Amino acid sequence: MEKLSNDWLTDGLIDFEYKKYVLLAYFKKVKSSFRLQELYPILGDLVFHYNNLMAFKNSHESLRKNFPQELTGVDFEKLELTYKQIVEDDELMNEIGDIISYALPLFKRSLTEGKEIYEFVESNCEVTPVGLLPLYTDEGYFFVSHGPSSQTRVYRYQLTFLKTSEEQYRGIHTTLIDSLWRGLGDTYESLKIGLTKRFKDMPNPATFLIHSKIKFPYTSTLEPVAKRLLIRYISRA
């Protein structure tokens, strides 16, 4: 199984043993990807499903906690009132509850493993400016290289902003311009100069190098980690 559907919990047969089989097949794929140090899209998928399960669990508990109760009797010895929950779980909700209780630790364990891999990749990457940085750094270029290889990917980037009622998030839009092999005389400064000659709309662009000391899977790991590192670096500058 490549991935879980967004509504896997309630889609199709709602049966603990069946959903357990579905989850085991899914996490087998997750483990295989992590073994190869492939983070995406698996890591984002895990976060999505974990958050959905927690939201479902919390909303159900909140409903039970806040729903009115019915007085059923009085214990005069203990001087206590006895209440009955007006909203009672039926078999279906109990089955879903069992599935969630089984699934949450699996997602949490995999998220922890994915985070450890992410942090390992991140710890082996370094972001450095190429040449002098202009005041405006929300748009420009960045290079990505890894290991002893002379291969370099060249990207154009533009930071984006997403505002919610509570927070503001920074994202990044990128375009791959080139993938090249640097020769002995090719420095990153000379590559930057070449970009300014090739694209006249940015005569003094912010330019960065993200280099990984270790070779990781590129599309599924290094590229997305590099983009996140660049966002953080620029945000802190």
trRosetta pair geometry for C-beta under 8 A, 3 or more apart (Angstrom, degrees):
i j d omega theta_ij theta_ji phi_ij phi_ji
1 4 7.4 46 151 -71 127 57
1 22 7.1 84 -70 -161 170 64
1 25 4.2 83 5 129 119 112
1 26 5.1 -54 91 -78 128 62
1 28 7.8 96 39 53 88 100
1 29 5.9 -117 77 -19 65 137
2 29 6.4 173 -124 -152 25 161
3 26 7.3 57 -148 -134 24 102
3 29 7.8 -114 -67 101 45 152
3 41 7.6 -14 -90 94 138 115
3 45 5.7 -110 -140 -140 112 152
4 8 4.3 -55 -177 -36 105 153
4 22 7.3 87 -114 155 98 109
4 26 5.3 12 -55 -114 97 148
4 45 7.2 138 36 174 88 115
4 49 6.0 57 67 -91 140 143
5 8 4.8 139 57 -66 77 79
5 11 5.7 -21 83 28 137 163
6 48 7.7 -68 -123 148 80 128
6 52 7.8 170 -173 -88 71 164
7 10 5.6 -55 174 56 96 89
7 11 4.6 107 107 -43 92 108
8 11 5.7 -58 -119 35 25 113
8 19 7.7 122 148 -137 93 95
8 22 6.5 179 -176 145 119 143
8 49 7.6 -5 34 -126 123 121
9 19 7.4 44 -131 -134 49 137
9 52 7.6 -165 -8 128 134 117
9 53 7.2 153 -72 -96 143 82
9 56 7.0 -100 105 -40 169 176
9 96 6.7 69 168 -145 105 98
9 99 6.5 148 -145 114 86 137
9 100 7.4 33 -137 -74 131 85
9 103 7.9 -100 -100 5 102 167
10 14 6.5 -7 -135 -84 49 119
10 96 7.3 7 -85 -111 82 125
12 18 7.8 -128 121 138 113 138
13 18 5.0 -2 99 91 120 170
14 19 7.3 13 -146 -44 46 124
14 92 6.2 50 102 -150 145 86
14 95 5.7 108 144 110 99 132
14 96 6.4 -29 -167 -70 125 84
14 99 7.7 -100 -163 -26 80 150
15 18 4.1 67 73 14 104 112
15 19 6.5 171 77 -10 50 86
15 95 6.8 -51 -114 -170 30 136
16 19 6.1 -62 -144 41 25 104
16 20 6.1 31 156 -25 64 109
16 95 5.9 -129 -46 -157 89 85
16 98 5.1 -32 -100 107 126 127
16 99 5.7 -149 -113 -72 68 81
16 102 7.2 112 -157 -5 96 150
17 20 5.5 -51 -146 32 30 117
17 21 6.7 34 153 -21 62 101
18 21 5.7 -53 -157 31 33 112
18 22 6.6 34 147 -18 65 104
19 22 5.3 -48 -148 35 39 116
19 23 6.2 39 153 -19 68 105
19 99 4.7 2 95 -130 156 124
19 102 7.8 125 105 72 109 134
19 103 7.6 -62 147 -60 116 118
20 23 5.8 -55 -147 38 30 110
20 24 6.3 32 155 -21 64 106
20 99 7.7 -131 -54 -124 71 80
20 102 6.4 -53 -96 144 93 155
21 24 5.9 -53 -145 34 29 111
21 25 6.6 28 155 -17 62 105
22 25 6.1 -60 -156 35 28 109
22 26 6.4 26 150 -18 64 110
23 26 5.5 -56 -147 37 34 113
23 27 6.1 22 161 -11 70 108
23 102 7.4 160 45 121 166 109
23 103 5.8 -136 -111 -108 148 92
23 106 6.2 88 171 88 125 167
24 27 6.1 -57 -139 43 28 102
24 28 6.4 40 154 -29 61 103
25 28 5.7 -50 -153 26 29 117
25 29 7.1 29 150 -15 60 102
26 29 5.9 -59 -164 34 35 109
26 30 6.5 35 143 -20 68 105
27 30 4.9 -42 -142 34 46 120
27 31 6.2 51 156 -21 69 99
27 106 5.7 -83 -80 180 149 120
27 110 6.4 -131 -132 -67 98 138
28 31 5.9 -51 -148 35 29 111
28 32 6.5 32 150 -20 61 107
29 32 5.6 -54 -148 35 32 114
29 33 6.4 32 154 -19 65 105
29 42 7.7 -162 126 -110 92 120
30 33 5.9 -58 -152 35 29 109
30 34 6.3 22 155 -13 66 109
30 42 5.6 143 -124 -164 74 127
30 46 7.0 88 -126 -74 133 118
30 110 5.2 -9 152 -144 147 139
31 34 5.9 -57 -143 41 30 108
31 35 6.2 39 154 -28 64 105
31 110 7.8 -98 -66 -114 68 105
32 35 5.7 -51 -150 28 29 116
32 36 7.0 14 154 -5 60 106
33 36 6.0 -69 -158 44 33 102
33 38 4.3 -91 -170 74 84 108
33 39 7.7 152 147 -72 110 15
33 42 4.8 151 98 -35 159 158
33 220 7.6 -124 -163 169 106 145
34 37 7.1 34 -169 -87 40 29
34 38 7.1 -102 -71 53 26 65
34 39 7.8 62 -103 -92 68 53
34 42 7.3 -126 -52 107 80 154
34 110 7.5 -150 -39 -154 148 84
34 113 5.6 29 -160 135 158 120
34 114 6.4 -103 -102 -85 119 69
34 117 6.1 -148 -150 -38 89 153
36 217 6.4 55 141 -44 98 137
37 117 5.8 -178 -134 -161 72 123
37 121 7.3 137 -176 -70 113 113
37 216 5.6 -107 128 -146 131 94
37 217 5.9 167 93 4 87 103
37 221 5.8 17 138 -87 86 162
38 42 6.8 87 115 8 88 127
38 217 5.0 -12 -91 52 78 162
38 220 4.1 -3 -152 125 90 144
38 221 5.9 -117 -125 -46 39 105
39 42 6.5 -135 174 56 29 96
39 43 4.7 -7 177 -18 82 129
39 114 6.3 113 -137 -158 85 95
39 117 6.1 -173 -85 107 102 123
39 118 6.0 97 -125 -81 145 85
39 121 7.3 -83 -34 -4 141 155
39 220 6.1 153 43 149 58 80
39 221 4.7 104 11 -107 101 77
39 224 6.9 -133 86 66 118 129
39 225 7.2 78 44 -50 155 105
40 43 5.8 -55 -81 32 62 99
40 44 6.1 40 -129 -3 89 107
40 220 5.2 -169 61 -161 69 60
40 221 6.9 170 17 -76 85 41
40 224 4.9 67 -6 3 153 160
41 44 5.3 -59 -167 48 72 112
41 45 5.6 78 135 -31 88 105
41 220 7.8 -89 -17 -135 48 86
42 45 5.5 -63 -150 37 30 115
42 46 6.4 32 155 -23 67 104
42 114 7.1 -155 111 -107 101 132
43 46 5.7 -50 -151 31 32 113
43 47 6.7 32 152 -18 63 103
43 111 7.8 103 -149 -125 75 64
43 114 4.5 156 -110 -178 99 140
43 118 6.9 90 -124 -61 160 124
44 47 5.7 -52 -151 34 35 112
44 48 6.4 39 152 -22 66 105
45 48 5.7 -53 -150 33 31 115
45 49 6.5 20 158 -10 65 108
46 49 6.2 -62 -146 42 28 102
46 50 6.0 27 158 -19 66 112
46 107 5.9 161 -165 -155 87 85
46 110 5.5 -137 -130 108 142 116
46 111 5.3 179 140 -79 129 82
46 114 6.3 165 45 -4 155 158
47 50 5.9 -58 -143 38 26 110
47 51 6.2 24 161 -16 64 110
47 111 6.9 106 -78 -116 65 117
48 51 6.2 -64 -153 37 23 107
48 52 6.4 21 154 -18 62 111
49 52 5.5 -53 -146 36 34 114
49 53 6.3 35 156 -20 66 104
49 107 6.1 -142 100 -116 102 137
50 53 5.9 -55 -150 36 30 110
50 54 6.4 27 154 -16 64 108
50 104 7.3 96 -139 -135 79 66
50 107 4.2 171 -88 150 96 137
50 108 6.9 120 -131 -68 129 60
50 111 6.1 4 -48 -52 161 141
51 54 5.8 -56 -146 39 31 110
51 55 6.2 33 155 -21 66 107
52 55 5.7 -55 -146 36 29 111
52 56 6.3 29 155 -19 64 106
53 56 5.7 -54 -147 36 30 111
53 57 6.2 30 155 -19 65 109
53 100 5.5 160 -163 -139 101 94
53 103 6.0 -140 -120 100 153 122
53 104 5.7 -170 131 -85 140 85
53 107 6.7 158 27 16 148 159
54 57 5.6 -54 -144 39 31 112
54 58 6.0 26 159 -16 66 110
54 104 7.4 101 -71 -120 75 116
55 58 6.0 -57 -141 41 27 106
55 59 6.1 24 161 -18 64 110
56 59 6.1 -58 -143 37 24 107
56 60 6.4 23 158 -18 61 110
56 96 7.9 -103 155 160 131 120
56 100 6.6 -143 94 -102 118 139
57 60 6.0 -62 -153 36 25 109
57 61 6.4 19 155 -14 64 110
57 100 5.4 163 -78 166 105 148
57 104 7.5 15 -44 -71 154 138
58 61 5.8 -57 -145 40 32 108
58 62 6.1 34 155 -22 66 108
59 62 5.6 -53 -144 37 30 114
59 63 6.4 37 154 -25 63 103
60 63 5.7 -50 -150 30 31 113
60 64 6.7 26 154 -13 63 105
60 93 7.3 162 -147 -163 132 113
60 97 7.4 -153 127 -88 159 97
61 64 5.9 -56 -150 39 33 109
61 65 6.1 31 154 -20 67 111
62 65 5.7 -58 -143 38 30 111
62 66 5.9 4 168 0 67 116
63 66 6.6 -72 -139 47 20 93
63 67 5.9 28 165 -38 62 113
63 87 6.6 -78 143 103 100 162
64 67 6.2 -48 -135 19 22 113
64 85 6.5 -5 -159 -152 89 137
64 87 6.2 -133 -107 86 63 114
64 89 7.9 -20 -90 -48 128 96
67 85 7.1 67 83 -163 115 85
67 86 6.0 -129 141 58 113 102
67 87 4.6 1 118 8 169 124
68 86 5.7 21 87 7 77 142
69 83 4.0 31 151 176 133 129
69 84 6.6 155 -170 69 86 37
69 85 5.9 -50 -116 -101 90 42
69 86 6.2 -160 -118 -16 32 88
70 83 6.5 136 68 -162 39 74
70 84 4.8 -28 67 62 97 93
70 85 7.9 3 22 96 85 3
70 86 5.3 108 -23 -74 103 89
71 81 6.2 -51 -133 -179 100 116
71 82 7.4 99 -161 78 59 55
71 83 6.0 -47 -98 -103 44 72
71 84 8.0 31 125 16 1 80
72 82 5.0 -68 68 109 92 99
72 83 6.4 130 8 -136 92 18
72 84 4.6 75 -42 -22 131 108
73 81 7.7 161 91 -163 42 54
73 82 4.3 0 63 50 84 124
74 80 7.5 168 -158 87 55 43
74 81 5.8 -31 -107 -110 72 60
74 82 6.8 -147 -74 11 22 88
75 78 4.4 7 117 43 123 100
75 79 7.2 -56 94 4 77 13
75 80 4.6 4 52 56 112 88
75 81 7.8 -151 20 -76 77 13
75 82 6.3 90 -24 -41 95 106
76 79 6.8 25 -160 -79 34 52
85 88 5.6 124 95 -78 105 73
89 93 4.1 -127 -153 90 91 124
89 94 5.2 115 139 -56 124 80
89 97 7.0 -8 -153 -18 153 139
90 93 5.5 94 49 14 64 99
90 94 7.1 -121 104 -4 33 94
91 94 5.6 -58 -148 39 32 114
91 95 6.3 36 153 -24 67 104
92 95 5.7 -54 -152 32 30 112
92 96 6.5 28 151 -15 64 105
93 96 5.6 -50 -146 38 36 112
93 97 6.2 42 151 -23 65 104
94 97 5.5 -52 -148 35 32 116
94 98 6.5 34 152 -20 64 102
95 98 5.7 -52 -152 33 32 111
95 99 6.5 33 150 -20 64 104
96 99 5.6 -52 -149 35 34 113
96 100 6.4 35 153 -19 66 104
97 100 5.8 -53 -147 36 31 111
97 101 6.3 32 155 -19 65 106
98 101 5.7 -54 -147 37 31 112
98 102 6.4 28 154 -17 64 107
99 102 5.8 -60 -152 38 30 110
99 103 6.0 21 155 -18 68 114
100 103 5.7 -60 -137 40 29 107
100 104 6.1 36 167 -33 67 104
101 104 6.6 -40 -136 20 22 111
102 105 7.6 -75 -178 34 28 98
102 106 7.3 16 145 -11 64 117
103 106 5.6 -68 -159 39 42 113
103 107 6.1 34 154 -18 79 107
104 107 5.9 -58 -147 38 32 107
104 108 6.1 30 158 -19 67 109
105 108 5.5 -55 -140 40 33 112
105 109 6.1 36 159 -22 67 106
106 109 6.0 -54 -147 34 26 110
106 110 6.5 20 156 -12 62 109
107 110 5.9 -61 -148 41 30 107
107 111 6.1 32 154 -22 67 108
108 111 5.7 -54 -145 36 30 113
108 112 6.5 33 154 -21 63 104
109 112 5.8 -54 -154 33 30 113
109 113 6.6 28 150 -16 63 105
110 113 5.5 -52 -148 38 36 112
110 114 6.1 37 152 -19 67 106
111 114 5.6 -53 -143 39 32 112
111 115 6.2 36 155 -22 65 105
112 115 5.7 -52 -147 34 29 112
112 116 6.6 31 153 -21 62 104
113 116 5.8 -54 -152 32 32 112
113 117 6.7 29 152 -16 64 103
114 117 5.7 -54 -151 36 34 110
114 118 6.2 37 151 -21 67 106
115 118 5.5 -52 -146 36 33 115
115 119 6.2 31 156 -18 66 106
116 119 5.9 -54 -146 38 29 109
116 120 6.4 32 152 -21 62 106
117 120 5.6 -55 -150 34 32 113
117 121 6.4 32 153 -18 66 103
117 221 8.0 -83 147 -131 113 121
118 121 5.9 -56 -151 36 30 109
118 122 6.1 29 153 -18 65 111
118 225 6.7 180 -150 -103 77 114
119 122 5.4 -53 -141 40 32 115
119 123 6.1 37 157 -25 65 106
120 123 5.8 -53 -146 33 28 111
120 124 6.8 16 156 -10 60 109
121 124 6.1 -72 -159 41 30 104
121 125 6.6 23 150 -21 67 114
121 212 7.3 -30 -169 -129 76 129
121 214 8.0 -116 -124 68 59 114
121 216 5.6 35 -123 -79 110 165
121 221 5.9 -144 -113 172 155 108
121 222 6.9 -147 -167 -93 124 59
121 225 5.0 -99 122 -107 128 172
122 125 5.8 -65 -149 33 34 111
122 225 5.9 -138 -76 -169 74 120
122 229 6.6 168 -135 -79 89 113
124 212 5.4 50 119 -158 97 80
124 213 4.8 -113 -172 41 93 96
124 214 4.9 -22 171 16 156 104
124 216 8.0 135 79 -35 134 120
125 210 6.0 5 -175 -177 113 91
125 211 6.9 162 -150 84 64 37
125 212 4.8 -31 -93 -92 81 76
125 213 7.7 -143 -77 2 34 74
125 222 7.8 153 -87 -144 127 83
125 225 6.5 170 -19 128 159 116
125 226 6.7 -149 -154 -93 149 71
125 229 5.8 -109 113 -70 136 168
126 210 7.4 171 82 -149 40 49
126 211 5.5 -16 57 60 89 87
126 213 7.8 60 -5 -37 104 92
127 208 5.8 -5 -168 -178 92 124
127 209 7.3 160 -151 82 45 50
127 210 5.3 -15 -98 -99 75 78
127 229 5.4 -177 -50 144 126 111
127 230 6.3 164 -122 -91 137 58
127 233 4.5 -102 107 -73 157 157
128 208 6.9 153 80 -158 36 74
128 209 5.2 -13 62 58 87 98
128 211 7.6 -9 16 10 106 107
129 132 7.6 20 142 -146 132 12
129 133 5.0 -77 -142 -54 145 108
129 206 7.6 -73 -135 -164 101 78
129 207 7.1 94 -167 81 66 60
129 208 5.8 -53 -107 -103 45 72
129 209 7.9 69 155 16 4 79
130 143 7.2 67 -45 11 145 117
130 188 4.7 -111 -126 134 126 116
130 189 6.2 -172 179 -81 95 56
130 191 7.8 -52 -177 68 156 99
130 192 5.2 174 126 -54 127 138
130 207 4.1 -57 59 110 111 106
130 208 6.3 -171 -3 -100 90 15
130 209 5.5 97 -58 -27 105 96
131 189 5.6 116 -60 -120 100 89
131 192 5.7 -136 -3 88 133 166
131 207 6.3 42 38 55 105 116
133 137 6.1 3 -176 -86 116 117
133 206 5.4 34 -147 -125 86 88
133 237 7.5 -90 136 -170 164 149
134 137 6.9 169 73 -66 75 69
134 204 5.1 110 -67 126 130 108
134 205 7.4 -95 7 -165 127 11
134 206 5.7 -106 39 -63 90 80
136 139 7.0 -8 144 38 104 86
136 206 6.9 -131 102 -30 57 117
137 140 6.4 -37 -152 -10 56 134
137 206 4.1 113 -127 -99 71 164
137 234 5.1 -166 125 -141 122 108
137 237 6.4 7 47 72 164 150
138 158 6.8 35 144 -159 78 61
138 159 4.4 -95 -155 38 79 114
138 206 8.0 103 22 25 26 146
138 234 7.3 128 -92 168 47 142
139 157 6.9 -168 -142 96 45 62
139 158 4.7 5 -108 -110 90 77
139 159 7.1 -116 -61 14 56 76
139 202 7.2 -138 123 -103 106 134
139 205 7.4 -85 118 -142 75 94
139 206 7.1 123 82 35 40 108
140 156 7.5 -148 122 -149 25 63
140 157 6.3 -7 64 56 59 89
140 202 6.8 160 -116 -175 57 151
140 205 4.2 141 -136 174 84 95
140 206 3.4 -112 -53 67 159 76
140 207 5.6 -136 165 -66 120 49
140 208 7.4 92 104 -4 128 86
141 154 6.6 -11 -171 -172 116 86
141 155 6.5 153 -158 84 64 51
141 156 5.6 -41 -99 -102 73 56
141 157 7.0 143 -113 13 21 84
141 177 7.5 -34 -130 6 110 144
141 192 7.0 173 68 -119 135 78
141 195 5.6 -28 -44 -179 165 168
141 202 7.9 158 -27 99 98 151
141 205 5.5 62 1 128 94 141
141 206 7.6 172 31 90 57 54
141 207 4.7 -1 67 -114 94 86
141 208 7.6 -177 99 28 55 62
142 155 5.3 -14 60 62 79 103
142 157 5.8 17 4 -10 107 130
142 207 6.8 166 -87 -161 44 53
142 208 4.3 -14 -115 66 96 91
142 209 7.1 172 -163 -84 73 22
142 210 6.1 33 170 -6 119 102
142 226 7.5 168 131 156 135 112
142 230 5.7 -53 -86 -109 167 146
143 152 5.1 -13 -167 -174 111 115
143 153 6.9 148 -158 75 56 50
143 154 5.8 -20 -103 -100 76 64
143 155 7.6 176 -85 20 28 77
143 188 6.0 -130 22 -132 157 112
143 191 6.7 63 -76 105 139 151
143 207 7.6 34 -11 179 93 95
143 208 7.3 -156 27 99 68 49
143 209 4.8 -16 63 -113 104 72
143 210 7.1 -177 88 29 53 64
144 152 7.0 148 69 -159 43 62
144 153 4.6 -11 55 56 98 104
144 155 7.1 38 -9 -6 105 116
144 209 8.0 161 -82 -162 28 55
144 210 5.1 -14 -107 70 73 100
144 211 7.7 166 -156 -84 43 41
144 212 8.0 19 -172 -5 84 98
144 222 6.8 132 177 141 128 110
144 223 6.7 60 170 -105 174 64
144 226 5.0 10 -111 -151 123 170
145 149 6.8 -160 -170 83 89 87
145 150 7.8 -29 -144 -156 128 22
145 151 6.8 158 -129 87 83 55
145 152 4.8 -35 -76 -102 104 78
145 153 7.6 178 -69 19 53 69
145 209 7.1 -16 17 -167 105 100
145 210 7.8 159 27 87 59 54
145 211 5.0 -11 68 -114 91 83
145 212 7.4 -159 101 29 48 70
146 149 6.3 20 77 41 63 114
146 211 6.9 166 -87 -164 42 57
146 212 3.9 -4 -118 61 93 104
146 213 7.8 -32 -156 39 67 10
146 214 7.0 -29 -174 92 103 32
146 215 5.0 117 132 -106 117 59
146 216 6.6 -115 -153 24 155 73
146 218 7.5 -154 13 -97 145 89
146 222 5.9 -57 -63 -135 145 158
147 212 6.9 -8 -29 97 59 85
147 213 7.1 64 -90 163 43 30
147 214 6.3 23 -76 -162 86 18
147 215 4.0 -13 -35 -53 136 93
149 215 7.0 79 -9 -92 122 118
150 181 5.2 63 104 -166 103 75
150 182 4.5 -128 -180 53 99 82
150 183 7.7 86 169 -67 147 20
151 179 6.8 7 -173 179 99 89
151 180 7.4 170 -147 92 58 31
151 181 5.5 -35 -91 -97 62 71
151 182 7.8 -166 -84 5 13 79
152 179 7.4 -179 90 -151 43 50
152 180 5.8 -19 61 65 87 77
152 181 7.6 144 16 -106 77 22
152 182 5.7 49 -4 -33 123 108
152 188 7.9 -172 -138 -99 159 88
152 191 7.3 -66 108 -107 153 165
153 176 6.4 -51 -173 -138 107 102
153 178 7.5 171 -155 92 46 51
153 179 5.1 -16 -105 -105 71 82
153 223 7.7 -25 74 -102 163 100
154 176 7.4 102 77 -164 55 60
154 177 4.6 -60 107 65 100 104
154 178 4.3 13 44 55 121 88
154 179 7.2 -155 17 -73 77 36
154 180 6.9 17 -14 11 116 104
154 191 7.0 -145 -99 174 127 125
154 195 7.3 -166 -172 -84 133 122
155 174 4.8 -11 -175 -167 128 112
155 175 6.5 146 -159 72 73 42
155 176 5.7 -43 -100 -100 79 48
155 177 6.3 165 -112 4 21 89
156 174 6.9 153 79 -155 48 59
156 175 4.7 -8 55 56 98 99
156 177 5.6 86 -21 -47 93 116
156 199 7.8 101 -94 -57 134 175
157 172 5.6 -19 -162 -171 112 109
157 173 6.9 144 -157 78 58 50
157 174 4.9 -20 -100 -100 79 81
157 175 7.9 -167 -74 21 39 66
157 227 7.9 170 -117 -131 131 87
157 230 6.9 -85 -140 133 176 150
158 172 7.3 150 77 -157 40 61
158 173 4.9 -15 62 60 91 101
158 174 7.9 -178 23 -76 62 42
159 170 5.8 -23 -169 -165 110 104
159 171 7.2 142 -165 78 59 43
159 172 5.7 -37 -108 -101 55 72
159 173 7.9 -178 -94 19 8 75
159 231 6.9 129 -118 -119 104 82
159 234 6.7 -139 -67 101 141 151
160 170 7.2 138 74 -163 49 53
160 171 4.3 -25 66 69 103 95
160 172 6.6 -173 15 -83 86 18
160 173 5.6 74 -33 -20 119 99
161 168 6.2 -11 -169 -175 101 104
161 169 7.2 148 -159 79 50 50
161 170 6.2 -27 -101 -104 64 60
161 171 7.5 -167 -72 24 17 79
162 168 7.1 157 82 -160 47 54
162 169 4.5 -15 62 61 99 101
162 170 7.9 -169 22 -76 79 15
162 171 6.1 49 -13 -11 112 115
163 167 7.8 -162 -147 103 51 40
163 168 5.0 -18 -104 -107 73 83
163 169 7.8 -169 -76 22 29 69
164 167 5.5 18 50 51 105 67
164 168 7.5 -164 24 -79 66 38
164 169 7.5 42 -7 -8 101 103
170 231 5.3 160 113 -166 117 114
170 235 6.0 -163 20 -80 163 124
171 231 7.5 -45 -144 -110 16 142
172 227 5.3 -164 71 -174 142 104
172 230 6.8 74 -100 86 163 114
172 231 5.4 -125 -40 -72 122 108
174 227 6.4 -106 -26 -110 143 120
176 179 7.1 0 178 -45 117 93
177 195 7.7 62 121 -120 166 107
182 186 3.9 -146 -157 87 85 127
182 191 7.6 -63 -102 -59 110 126
183 186 4.7 99 47 -8 69 109
185 190 7.5 16 140 14 76 170
186 190 5.9 -128 -148 74 53 128
186 191 6.5 59 -179 -55 97 95
187 190 4.7 99 54 5 78 98
187 191 7.1 -135 99 -3 45 85
188 191 5.3 -48 -148 35 40 116
188 192 6.4 47 150 -24 66 100
188 207 7.7 170 158 140 102 123
188 209 5.4 -40 -136 -69 162 130
189 192 5.6 -51 -152 31 33 114
189 193 6.7 34 150 -18 64 102
190 193 5.5 -47 -149 34 38 113
190 194 6.4 43 150 -22 64 103
191 194 5.5 -52 -152 34 34 116
191 195 6.6 37 149 -23 64 101
192 195 5.6 -51 -153 30 34 113
192 196 6.8 32 151 -17 65 102
192 205 7.4 -152 -160 66 96 101
192 207 4.7 167 -115 74 120 177
193 196 5.8 -53 -152 34 35 109
193 197 6.6 31 151 -15 65 105
194 197 5.8 -58 -151 38 33 109
194 198 6.1 28 154 -17 68 113
195 198 5.6 -60 -141 41 31 109
195 199 5.9 -19 173 27 71 105
195 202 7.8 -22 136 81 102 112
195 205 6.8 -66 113 38 125 141
195 207 7.4 145 53 -98 148 133
196 199 7.0 -69 -124 62 22 72
196 200 7.8 66 175 -106 56 38
196 202 6.8 -105 -114 99 72 73
196 203 5.8 69 -158 -148 110 40
196 204 7.4 35 -115 -74 132 32
196 205 6.6 -162 -83 7 89 102
197 200 8.0 2 -165 -76 23 71
199 202 5.9 14 114 34 109 92
200 203 7.0 9 -167 -71 54 81
202 205 4.0 47 149 -70 126 106
206 234 7.8 76 152 -112 151 116
208 230 6.1 150 81 -125 153 104
208 233 7.1 125 -136 94 154 148
210 226 4.2 129 116 -147 157 103
210 229 6.0 123 -127 83 128 131
210 230 6.3 -79 -58 -61 132 98
212 215 7.2 126 104 -90 118 29
212 216 6.2 -74 157 8 161 105
212 222 5.7 -90 -19 -131 154 119
212 226 7.8 -89 -42 -75 108 104
216 221 4.5 -101 146 101 121 133
216 222 4.6 146 73 -55 109 99
216 225 7.9 15 83 27 156 141
217 220 4.7 -13 122 55 127 101
217 221 4.5 93 68 12 86 115
217 222 6.9 -176 86 -5 43 89
218 221 7.1 -69 -103 53 3 77
218 222 5.1 -45 -130 45 47 115
218 223 5.8 58 164 -30 69 101
219 223 5.6 -3 -125 15 33 136
220 223 8.0 73 16 35 16 101
220 224 7.7 -31 175 7 24 118
221 224 7.0 -88 -161 41 14 96
221 225 6.2 0 165 -9 60 119
222 225 5.9 -66 -144 44 28 108
222 226 5.9 33 159 -26 67 110
223 226 5.8 -55 -146 33 26 113
223 227 6.7 26 157 -19 61 104
224 227 5.7 -52 -149 32 35 112
224 228 6.6 32 155 -15 66 105
225 228 5.8 -57 -151 39 34 109
225 229 6.3 36 151 -21 67 107
226 229 5.7 -55 -147 36 30 113
226 230 6.4 33 154 -22 64 104
227 230 5.8 -53 -150 32 31 112
227 231 6.7 34 152 -19 63 102
228 231 5.7 -49 -150 32 35 113
228 232 6.5 32 153 -16 65 106
229 232 5.8 -58 -150 39 32 110
229 233 6.1 33 154 -23 67 107
230 233 5.6 -52 -143 35 31 112
230 234 6.3 25 161 -13 66 107
231 234 6.3 -62 -149 40 25 104
231 235 6.1 25 155 -21 64 113
232 235 5.7 -58 -144 37 28 113
232 236 6.3 18 161 -13 65 111
233 236 6.2 -67 -152 39 25 103
233 237 6.6 38 151 -41 63 102
234 237 5.5 -42 -149 10 35 120
